[in-house]
Amino acid sequence: MFVKQLSVFIENREGRLEQVTDVIREENINILSLSMADTTEYGMLRMVVSDPERAKDALRAKGFSAMLTDVLAVKLEDKVGALHKMTHILCSQGLNIEYMYALASANRRAMIVKASDGEAAGKAVMEGGMELYSNEEMCQ
């Protein structure tokens, strides 16, 4: 049900993002989706990648603070109201969306979601008639 998200804490200074992407490139790992939020001193880079464990290990070996988090990859149809359907399902169950970001490629369209209760959110989404990508599907 869950997809492994790679989170990397990086200093908010020139060149740090490039260093992270270089480590991932050197490991021949594909970045499928990402979100970056920053403060004046630090940034949080969240990514769905083709090999999350190897990416985490490679980044840690280069001195980066990296961790894996379970998130949902909710499949979305390309039509009006698809995102609202998902948010309505979660809201109706009293679940909070902590953050989310889009994943879009030629063969995948999804919303990456971190909810207050991941298990309950995954169950609610599926019972509401929506589908989830598995970690295995994302890593193919």
Backbone as CSV, one residue per row, in Angstrom:
resi,resn,N_x,N_y,N_z,CA_x,CA_y,CA_z,C_x,C_y,C_z
1,MET,0.812,-1.193,0.000,0.000,0.000,0.000,0.862,1.266,0.000
2,PHE,2.008,1.231,0.675,2.824,2.429,0.800,3.940,2.470,-0.232
3,VAL,4.359,3.682,-0.525,5.523,3.964,-1.349,6.558,4.581,-0.425
4,LYS,7.816,4.247,-0.638,8.900,4.808,0.173,9.312,6.163,-0.410
5,GLN,9.221,7.174,0.422,9.650,8.515,0.037,11.013,8.777,0.657
6,LEU,11.910,9.325,-0.124,13.233,9.707,0.349,13.191,11.177,0.741
7,SER,13.520,11.471,1.990,13.575,12.852,2.479,15.015,13.195,2.797
8,VAL,15.447,14.364,2.326,16.829,14.802,2.525,16.814,16.219,3.085
9,PHE,17.469,16.401,4.231,17.648,17.733,4.799,18.893,18.331,4.160
10,ILE,18.748,19.515,3.597,19.908,20.150,2.965,20.002,21.611,3.399
11,GLU,21.219,22.074,3.482,21.439,23.487,3.784,20.923,24.312,2.618
12,ASN,20.319,25.441,2.933,19.793,26.320,1.904,20.926,27.233,1.426
13,ARG,21.785,26.630,0.597,22.882,27.407,0.013,23.178,26.868,-1.380
14,GLU,23.800,27.704,-2.140,24.082,27.400,-3.544,24.832,26.081,-3.702
15,GLY,24.335,25.239,-4.606,25.031,24.010,-4.957,24.610,22.764,-4.206
16,ARG,23.898,22.900,-3.086,23.557,21.703,-2.298,22.568,20.802,-3.028
17,LEU,21.562,21.359,-3.665,20.605,20.539,-4.412,21.316,19.813,-5.546
18,GLU,22.210,20.490,-6.207,22.972,19.869,-7.302,23.808,18.710,-6.787
19,GLN,24.357,18.836,-5.587,25.148,17.755,-5.005,24.272,16.527,-4.721
20,VAL,23.064,16.762,-4.214,22.139,15.654,-3.960,21.795,14.943,-5.269
21,THR,21.426,15.716,-6.279,21.040,15.082,-7.548,22.224,14.380,-8.206
22,ASP,23.439,14.865,-7.971,24.623,14.206,-8.522,24.834,12.838,-7.885
23,VAL,24.647,12.744,-6.568,24.778,11.450,-5.888,23.762,10.461,-6.455
24,ILE,22.551,10.909,-6.625,21.494,10.028,-7.151,21.793,9.629,-8.590
25,ARG,22.285,10.563,-9.387,22.664,10.258,-10.773,23.793,9.247,-10.821
26,GLU,24.795,9.423,-9.962,25.930,8.497,-9.934,25.486,7.073,-9.620
27,GLU,24.424,6.925,-8.856,23.890,5.602,-8.504,22.919,5.068,-9.561
28,ASN,22.717,5.835,-10.635,21.813,5.449,-11.723,20.375,5.241,-11.217
29,ILE,19.953,6.142,-10.339,18.611,6.095,-9.756,17.780,7.204,-10.382
30,ASN,16.566,6.868,-10.766,15.671,7.822,-11.405,14.834,8.558,-10.355
31,ILE,14.754,9.866,-10.467,13.869,10.673,-9.622,12.527,10.748,-10.340
32,LEU,11.498,10.174,-9.710,10.172,10.123,-10.316,9.343,11.352,-9.984
33,SER,9.539,11.898,-8.791,8.793,13.064,-8.348,9.552,13.708,-7.204
34,LEU,9.378,15.027,-7.046,10.018,15.680,-5.912,9.260,16.920,-5.495
35,SER,9.508,17.286,-4.264,8.972,18.504,-3.674,10.073,19.094,-2.816
36,MET,10.205,20.405,-2.878,11.222,21.039,-2.048,10.593,22.219,-1.323
37,ALA,10.803,22.252,-0.024,10.358,23.371,0.808,11.579,23.899,1.530
38,ASP,11.601,25.215,1.749,12.790,25.763,2.391,12.442,26.768,3.478
39,THR,13.438,26.988,4.318,13.437,28.083,5.279,14.670,28.900,4.923
40,THR,15.001,29.862,5.714,16.178,30.665,5.384,17.472,29.870,5.477
41,GLU,17.511,28.837,6.319,18.758,28.104,6.511,18.762,26.682,5.962
42,TYR,17.598,26.018,5.963,17.559,24.616,5.547,16.401,24.360,4.600
43,GLY,16.543,23.285,3.853,15.483,22.848,2.969,15.151,21.397,3.225
44,MET,13.920,21.026,2.888,13.496,19.626,2.966,13.164,19.196,1.544
45,LEU,13.936,18.268,1.047,13.734,17.719,-0.281,13.071,16.364,-0.119
46,ARG,11.871,16.220,-0.675,11.143,14.952,-0.616,11.057,14.415,-2.031
47,MET,11.403,13.123,-2.173,11.446,12.525,-3.506,10.901,11.108,-3.500
48,VAL,10.303,10.739,-4.613,10.017,9.345,-4.904,11.019,8.971,-5.976
49,VAL,11.813,7.945,-5.686,12.887,7.538,-6.590,12.771,6.049,-6.911
50,SER,13.472,5.625,-7.949,13.364,4.238,-8.420,14.005,3.220,-7.480
51,ASP,14.922,3.625,-6.626,15.555,2.715,-5.663,15.797,3.482,-4.356
52,PRO,14.754,3.620,-3.527,14.871,4.477,-2.342,15.927,4.029,-1.326
53,GLU,16.056,2.756,-1.077,17.047,2.277,-0.092,18.463,2.611,-0.539
54,ARG,18.755,2.336,-1.799,20.106,2.600,-2.315,20.397,4.100,-2.349
55,ALA,19.379,4.894,-2.703,19.553,6.354,-2.716,19.841,6.873,-1.313
56,LYS,19.080,6.385,-0.332,19.294,6.796,1.065,20.710,6.449,1.512
57,ASP,21.136,5.227,1.247,22.471,4.791,1.662,23.565,5.607,0.982
58,ALA,23.410,5.882,-0.303,24.414,6.650,-1.045,24.500,8.077,-0.514
59,LEU,23.357,8.688,-0.238,23.360,10.054,0.293,23.974,10.100,1.686
60,ARG,23.632,9.145,2.524,24.222,9.106,3.872,25.738,8.933,3.801
61,ALA,26.193,8.098,2.867,27.637,7.887,2.707,28.354,9.173,2.311
62,LYS,27.632,10.093,1.679,28.212,11.379,1.271,27.949,12.477,2.303
63,GLY,27.414,12.097,3.475,27.246,13.044,4.556,25.907,13.760,4.626
64,PHE,24.955,13.356,3.809,23.633,13.976,3.851,22.745,13.281,4.878
65,SER,21.848,14.032,5.477,20.847,13.474,6.371,19.665,13.036,5.518
66,ALA,19.498,11.726,5.383,18.445,11.182,4.514,17.684,10.097,5.261
67,MET,16.375,10.059,5.015,15.546,9.033,5.659,14.405,8.647,4.728
68,LEU,13.808,7.492,5.025,12.673,7.012,4.244,11.398,7.137,5.063
69,THR,10.323,7.510,4.390,9.017,7.674,5.010,7.988,6.966,4.148
70,ASP,6.999,6.343,4.786,5.904,5.733,4.051,4.888,6.801,3.663
71,VAL,4.571,6.859,2.373,3.555,7.768,1.861,2.637,6.980,0.928
72,LEU,1.519,7.583,0.577,0.597,6.979,-0.372,0.810,7.604,-1.742
73,ALA,0.726,6.797,-2.778,0.742,7.286,-4.160,-0.636,6.969,-4.731
74,VAL,-1.530,7.945,-4.637,-2.916,7.769,-5.042,-3.038,8.017,-6.538
75,LYS,-3.487,7.012,-7.275,-3.676,7.164,-8.713,-4.798,8.160,-8.968
76,LEU,-4.545,9.094,-9.873,-5.541,10.101,-10.213,-5.892,10.030,-11.686
77,GLU,-7.167,10.105,-11.969,-7.607,10.211,-13.346,-7.371,11.640,-13.815
78,ASP,-7.163,11.806,-15.096,-6.968,13.135,-15.677,-8.333,13.720,-16.015
79,LYS,-9.067,14.126,-14.970,-10.380,14.716,-15.198,-10.732,15.637,-14.040
80,VAL,-11.641,16.541,-14.310,-12.088,17.500,-13.310,-12.637,16.761,-12.086
81,GLY,-12.215,17.178,-10.923,-12.737,16.632,-9.677,-11.976,15.455,-9.104
82,ALA,-10.977,14.940,-9.809,-10.248,13.763,-9.317,-9.540,14.054,-7.994
83,LEU,-8.883,15.192,-7.896,-8.197,15.548,-6.653,-9.210,15.808,-5.538
84,HIS,-10.304,16.457,-5.875,-11.339,16.710,-4.859,-11.893,15.401,-4.309
85,LYS,-12.068,14.410,-5.163,-12.567,13.115,-4.703,-11.658,12.561,-3.611
86,MET,-10.351,12.624,-3.843,-9.399,12.114,-2.858,-9.448,12.922,-1.563
87,THR,-9.421,14.247,-1.681,-9.431,15.068,-0.464,-10.744,14.896,0.298
88,HIS,-11.848,14.741,-0.421,-13.140,14.533,0.230,-13.157,13.204,1.001
89,ILE,-12.629,12.168,0.399,-12.577,10.858,1.067,-11.798,10.980,2.377
90,LEU,-10.642,11.594,2.326,-9.804,11.710,3.521,-10.447,12.606,4.570
91,CYS,-11.001,13.724,4.138,-11.643,14.651,5.073,-12.856,14.011,5.739
92,SER,-13.631,13.259,4.982,-14.839,12.642,5.539,-14.505,11.608,6.608
93,GLN,-13.268,11.112,6.611,-12.819,10.154,7.617,-12.055,10.830,8.758
94,GLY,-12.012,12.155,8.739,-11.323,12.892,9.794,-9.813,12.811,9.707
95,LEU,-9.296,12.559,8.518,-7.851,12.419,8.330,-7.256,13.720,7.802
96,ASN,-6.114,14.077,8.336,-5.429,15.298,7.934,-4.373,14.973,6.877
97,ILE,-4.324,15.795,5.841,-3.257,15.698,4.847,-2.126,16.592,5.331
98,GLU,-1.017,15.978,5.706,0.123,16.746,6.219,0.841,17.470,5.086
99,TYR,1.014,16.782,3.951,1.546,17.400,2.741,1.251,16.484,1.577
100,MET,1.336,17.052,0.373,1.174,16.252,-0.840,1.849,16.977,-1.999
101,TYR,2.188,16.205,-3.009,2.765,16.762,-4.228,2.479,15.803,-5.369
102,ALA,2.560,16.320,-6.580,2.160,15.550,-7.756,3.290,14.707,-8.310
103,LEU,2.903,13.596,-8.898,3.789,12.742,-9.671,3.130,12.585,-11.028
104,ALA,3.809,12.970,-12.066,3.253,12.835,-13.412,4.352,12.414,-14.373
105,SER,4.110,11.332,-15.072,5.035,10.866,-16.094,4.196,10.315,-17.237
106,ALA,4.856,9.791,-18.235,4.130,9.266,-19.392,3.178,8.134,-19.014
107,ASN,3.543,7.339,-18.012,2.712,6.183,-17.662,2.184,6.183,-16.230
108,ARG,2.445,7.250,-15.464,1.942,7.333,-14.086,1.438,8.731,-13.788
109,ARG,0.295,8.785,-13.135,-0.237,10.058,-12.644,-0.743,9.780,-11.242
110,ALA,-0.199,10.493,-10.276,-0.578,10.235,-8.887,-0.360,11.467,-8.043
111,MET,-0.971,11.441,-6.875,-0.715,12.436,-5.853,-0.002,11.698,-4.725
112,ILE,1.183,12.171,-4.373,1.925,11.611,-3.250,1.368,12.286,-2.002
113,VAL,0.907,11.480,-1.051,0.200,12.009,0.113,0.790,11.461,1.404
114,LYS,1.061,12.362,2.332,1.418,11.988,3.703,0.238,12.412,4.559
115,ALA,-0.441,11.436,5.135,-1.635,11.696,5.942,-1.338,11.441,7.415
116,SER,-2.190,11.983,8.261,-2.017,11.845,9.704,-2.028,10.384,10.151
117,ASP,-2.765,9.543,9.467,-2.798,8.104,9.730,-2.754,7.408,8.375
118,GLY,-1.566,6.988,7.984,-1.363,6.412,6.660,-2.182,5.168,6.387
119,GLU,-2.234,4.270,7.363,-3.012,3.030,7.190,-4.483,3.342,6.944
120,ALA,-5.047,4.207,7.793,-6.463,4.563,7.649,-6.706,5.314,6.349
121,ALA,-5.778,6.173,5.958,-5.920,6.928,4.710,-5.895,5.990,3.503
122,GLY,-4.970,5.044,3.496,-4.901,4.085,2.389,-6.167,3.265,2.276
123,LYS,-6.638,2.797,3.399,-7.881,2.007,3.428,-9.062,2.843,2.940
124,ALA,-9.165,4.088,3.414,-10.285,4.959,3.029,-10.270,5.250,1.529
125,VAL,-9.101,5.526,0.986,-8.981,5.832,-0.436,-9.418,4.631,-1.274
126,MET,-8.957,3.451,-0.890,-9.329,2.254,-1.653,-10.820,1.949,-1.514
127,GLU,-11.368,2.088,-0.307,-12.800,1.867,-0.112,-13.630,2.910,-0.851
128,GLY,-13.027,4.080,-1.100,-13.699,5.134,-1.841,-13.611,4.961,-3.345
129,GLY,-13.038,3.842,-3.788,-12.989,3.542,-5.220,-11.765,4.036,-5.949
130,MET,-10.760,4.475,-5.210,-9.518,4.936,-5.848,-8.445,3.866,-5.670
131,GLU,-7.402,3.963,-6.466,-6.323,2.977,-6.433,-5.031,3.606,-5.947
132,LEU,-4.157,2.766,-5.415,-2.842,3.183,-4.959,-1.768,2.464,-5.764
133,TYR,-0.674,3.158,-6.033,0.502,2.485,-6.572,1.225,1.811,-5.420
134,SER,1.790,0.660,-5.681,2.634,-0.009,-4.697,4.066,0.484,-4.866
135,ASN,4.882,0.234,-3.855,6.301,0.592,-3.965,6.948,-0.161,-5.124
136,GLU,6.552,-1.406,-5.339,7.118,-2.196,-6.420,6.782,-1.577,-7.781
137,GLU,5.540,-1.129,-7.950,5.153,-0.472,-9.211,5.965,0.792,-9.445
138,MET,6.217,1.541,-8.395,6.956,2.789,-8.544,8.431,2.540,-8.871
139,CYS,8.964,1.456,-8.382,10.386,1.169,-8.569,10.692,0.456,-9.887
140,GLN,9.677,0.160,-10.668,9.902,-0.517,-11.963,10.441,0.451,-12.987
